[in-house]
Amino acid sequence: MFKQLILAAMLAAAGHAGATDVQAILKKADAFRLPDASAQLDTLVQTFRNGQPDKEKRYQVLVRPGGKSLVLSRSPGEAGQKVLMSGDDFWLLVPGSARPMRITPMQKLLGEASTGDIANMTWAGDYAGSVVRELEMDGVPCLELDLAAQRKSLSYQRIVLHVARSDYRPVHADLFAASDRKIKQARFSVETRNGRASVTRMTLIDEIQTSRETQVHVQGNKPRQFGDELFNPMYLSRNDVAP
């Protein structure tokens, strides 16, 4: 009985967590996805149909503070293709085109992996909400956060995020469109690399075509500084970016 009362008190406290508390949780969850403020991530995206490998593509993702990301295609047949995210703006740049083309964060790169999934790896500041309850997800004691997007331009207008109660690492998320229809599930795998716990795989499950699955593997993550020109769409339309 005493244990039940303690649990009830914890849930009540979690349910009334203020915005500051949720933002602190989200910042810690973000750190597992992007440990360094300015970094290069080498990413492999694979699709599966009925559990069998289907297609794959490789990307190099350059991330810097201020909501800026540059996604460089490193797959044969897509050399020179780039996707730039600067705040709420997304551009696609293809070789031979004189002008960058504006796209949406939901534009697909491969399978269920969209430009927003690859380029925008943070939740803090973009979402606000509350801690709803405690539960077990994939065998991990978790907190459930119900998050609402702070801008209409974000890929998902609502996220139900499950983070581990022990360290706030992301475990699972339900991703919703503006209509509040659940369109994807995401599962996060965390491993220790170079003495640091990081998300090394995000598995995206299509809620409409349930036979399809997309895995986003972060194969390498290293701190790196970038010049301002790499996040200028007009510069990128005229220049390639070396690995």
Phi and psi in degrees as a GROMACS rama.xvg file:
@    title "Ramachandran Plot"
@    xaxis  label "Phi"
@    yaxis  label "Psi"
@TYPE xy
-61.7519  -42.1931  PHE-2
-61.3466  -39.3524  LYS-3
-65.5502  -38.7408  GLN-4
-65.3797  -40.8049  LEU-5
-62.2793  -44.4667  ILE-6
-62.5963  -42.0016  LEU-7
-61.9642  -40.3058  ALA-8
-64.8373  -40.479  ALA-9
-64.07  -41.7222  MET-10
-65.4101  -39.5483  LEU-11
-63.1898  -42.1498  ALA-12
-64.9432  -41.89  ALA-13
-64.287  -39.9826  ALA-14
-65.5828  -22.3533  GLY-15
-108.139  17.4483  HIS-16
-60.7794  135.379  ALA-17
-77.6227  171.662  GLY-18
-59.8211  -35.9694  ALA-19
-62.3188  -41.8676  THR-20
-63.8374  -42.5676  ASP-21
-65.4624  -41.4959  VAL-22
-62.6688  -37.1342  GLN-23
-64.616  -40.4999  ALA-24
-64.3928  -44.4992  ILE-25
-64.7706  -37.407  LEU-26
-63.1423  -39.2079  LYS-27
-69.5918  -37.5326  LYS-28
-65.6449  -40.2704  ALA-29
-60.0736  -37.0491  ASP-30
-62.6409  -24.7367  ALA-31
-76.4988  -24.2485  PHE-32
-91.8108  -32.3275  ARG-33
-142.042  80.8989  LEU-34
-63.3419  -30.5662  PRO-35
-109.971  137.282  ASP-36
-60.7574  -41.0337  ALA-37
-122.523  117.683  SER-38
-154.365  162.735  ALA-39
-113.449  129.704  GLN-40
-119.084  129.087  LEU-41
-97.3621  121.193  ASP-42
-125.894  136.661  THR-43
-115.803  127.099  LEU-44
-111.387  125.791  VAL-45
-124.882  141.245  GLN-46
-112.184  149.79  THR-47
-132.208  142.754  PHE-48
-122.423  122.96  ARG-49
51.6546  37.4922  ASN-50
83.384  -2.19189  GLY-51
-104.356  139.29  GLN-52
-58.4527  140.919  PRO-53
-120.708  -70.2864  ASP-54
-135.471  165.59  LYS-55
-152.575  151.126  GLU-56
-141.925  153.452  LYS-57
-115.856  141.314  ARG-58
-136.421  150.587  TYR-59
-113.091  123.905  GLN-60
-112.51  120.888  VAL-61
-104.718  122.005  LEU-62
-124.138  136.951  VAL-63
-139.115  162.34  ARG-64
-59.5743  159.993  PRO-65
88.9258  18.7434  GLY-66
69.886  38.5273  GLY-67
-117.819  130.812  LYS-68
-144.339  145.679  SER-69
-127.337  120.611  LEU-70
-104.361  118.204  VAL-71
-109.011  125.067  LEU-72
-75.3551  131.734  SER-73
-120.891  23.9342  ARG-74
-100.139  147.351  SER-75
-56.5746  138.527  PRO-76
90.4721  -13.2327  GLY-77
-126.368  17.6756  GLU-78
-58.2631  133.249  ALA-79
90.0413  -8.62267  GLY-80
-78.0471  136.327  GLN-81
-136.195  149.311  LYS-82
-126.005  124.481  VAL-83
-109.926  130.624  LEU-84
-114.485  125.379  MET-85
-133.571  99.4668  SER-86
65.8052  -120.596  GLY-87
-92.6554  -0.457021  ASP-88
-100.946  135.902  ASP-89
-124.672  135.337  PHE-90
-128.316  143.442  TRP-91
-106.704  130.078  LEU-92
-121.95  122.97  LEU-93
-120.139  147.074  VAL-94
-58.1909  137.749  PRO-95
90.0727  -10.956  GLY-96
-95.2993  131.877  SER-97
-77.3285  -21.5339  ALA-98
-126.876  141.785  ARG-99
-68.6319  144.72  PRO-100
-106.101  128.722  MET-101
-72.1301  136.256  ARG-102
-132.944  177.614  ILE-103
-103.884  158.304  THR-104
-65.6711  -12.134  PRO-105
-90.8161  -0.711316  MET-106
-58.7805  128.893  GLN-107
-77.8373  137.4  LYS-108
-95.6495  -47.5356  LEU-109
-163.162  129.779  LEU-110
58.7463  -129.867  GLY-111
-90.2733  0.634375  GLU-112
-82.8266  115.811  ALA-113
-102.214  172.691  SER-114
-58.4875  -39.15  THR-115
-65.4645  -37.1757  GLY-116
-63.5511  -36.6724  ASP-117
-87.0838  -40.6597  ILE-118
-85.5084  -34.6206  ALA-119
-109.502  105.611  ASN-120
-114.18  24.3635  MET-121
-126.185  151.361  THR-122
-113.642  -35.1175  TRP-123
-60.9034  133.932  ALA-124
89.3096  -32.7094  GLY-125
-88.5816  -23.5723  ASP-126
-129.744  150.415  TYR-127
-135.484  154.481  ALA-128
174.086  -148.932  GLY-129
-146.778  160.508  SER-130
-83.0225  122.998  VAL-131
-91.1282  -45.7208  VAL-132
-168.063  173.088  ARG-133
-105.179  144.085  GLU-134
-160.486  172.054  LEU-135
-103.165  128.37  GLU-136
-127.079  122.512  MET-137
52.987  36.1829  ASP-138
80.6196  7.70338  GLY-139
-115.029  126.218  VAL-140
-61.5478  123.83  PRO-141
-130.794  161.284  CYS-142
-101.378  138.688  LEU-143
-102.342  123.352  GLU-144
-110.485  131.284  LEU-145
-102.466  113.396  ASP-146
-115.991  138.246  LEU-147
-113.904  137.408  ALA-148
-65.777  142.886  ALA-149
-90.5994  -8.49134  GLN-150
-141.926  146.843  ARG-151
-70.274  -17.1549  LYS-152
-78.5555  -11.0889  SER-153
-70.8744  151.413  LEU-154
-55.991  -45.3884  SER-155
-121.828  128.934  TYR-156
-84.9399  -13.0957  GLN-157
-149.349  139.662  ARG-158
-133.635  130.359  ILE-159
-102.044  106.623  VAL-160
-107.778  134.852  LEU-161
-112.664  119.338  HIS-162
-118.24  147.378  VAL-163
-62.2422  133.811  ALA-164
-63.5154  -28.3913  ARG-165
-74.9168  -40.4217  SER-166
-140.942  3.75859  ASP-167
68.8809  19.1316  TYR-168
-67.7068  142.993  ARG-169
-70.1145  137.498  PRO-170
-115.636  -45.0118  VAL-171
-157.872  151.45  HIS-172
-147.857  141.441  ALA-173
-101.724  129.79  ASP-174
-113.702  128.368  LEU-175
-119.518  144.806  PHE-176
-81.2089  177.959  ALA-177
-61.2022  -27.7867  ALA-178
-76.1555  -0.551201  SER-179
68.8102  22.6335  ASP-180
-90.0304  130.76  ARG-181
-73.2325  121.838  LYS-182
-109.004  -23.6952  ILE-183
-147.588  157.746  LYS-184
-113.82  148.441  GLN-185
-128  135.22  ALA-186
-121.515  139.619  ARG-187
-116.218  131.177  PHE-188
-108.29  129.269  SER-189
-113.927  132.182  VAL-190
-132.038  160.565  GLU-191
-95.0507  121.677  THR-192
-127.374  130.554  ARG-193
53.0933  38.5585  ASN-194
76.9454  12.5377  GLY-195
-131.529  134.157  ARG-196
-81.4534  125.533  ALA-197
-142.07  153.373  SER-198
-71.3916  120.45  VAL-199
-107.418  -15.0557  THR-200
-148.734  134.292  ARG-201
-117.818  122.107  MET-202
-102.783  121.833  THR-203
-105.778  125.479  LEU-204
-113.056  123.366  ILE-205
-70.1598  122.882  ASP-206
-80.1427  -11.785  GLU-207
-98.6088  -50.7951  ILE-208
-105.923  88.4853  GLN-209
-70.3029  -8.67635  THR-210
-80.7218  -7.24592  SER-211
-104.441  140.883  ARG-212
-142.171  142.004  GLU-213
-125.948  132.015  THR-214
-115.093  128.609  GLN-215
-107.947  109.866  VAL-216
-100.74  126.543  HIS-217
-92.7322  104.182  VAL-218
-88.3795  -19.3492  GLN-219
-157.013  146.187  GLY-220
-147.535  116.564  ASN-221
-139.692  144.387  LYS-222
-62.1249  141.108  PRO-223
-160.368  140.269  ARG-224
-100.509  146.785  GLN-225
-130.513  150.753  PHE-226
-78.263  156.176  GLY-227
-60.1965  -29.5846  ASP-228
-63.1825  -26.9648  GLU-229
-68.1096  -12.6334  LEU-230
-116.278  24.2427  PHE-231
-109.267  114.57  ASN-232
-60.6676  -34.2517  PRO-233
-70.8547  -37.4342  MET-234
-62.6196  -44.5602  TYR-235
-65.8876  -29.257  LEU-236
-69.676  -18.9233  SER-237
-109.335  -9.92437  ARG-238
-135.586  144.372  ASN-239
-85.858  165.562  ASP-240
-120.174  119.924  VAL-241
-70.3343  152.665  ALA-242
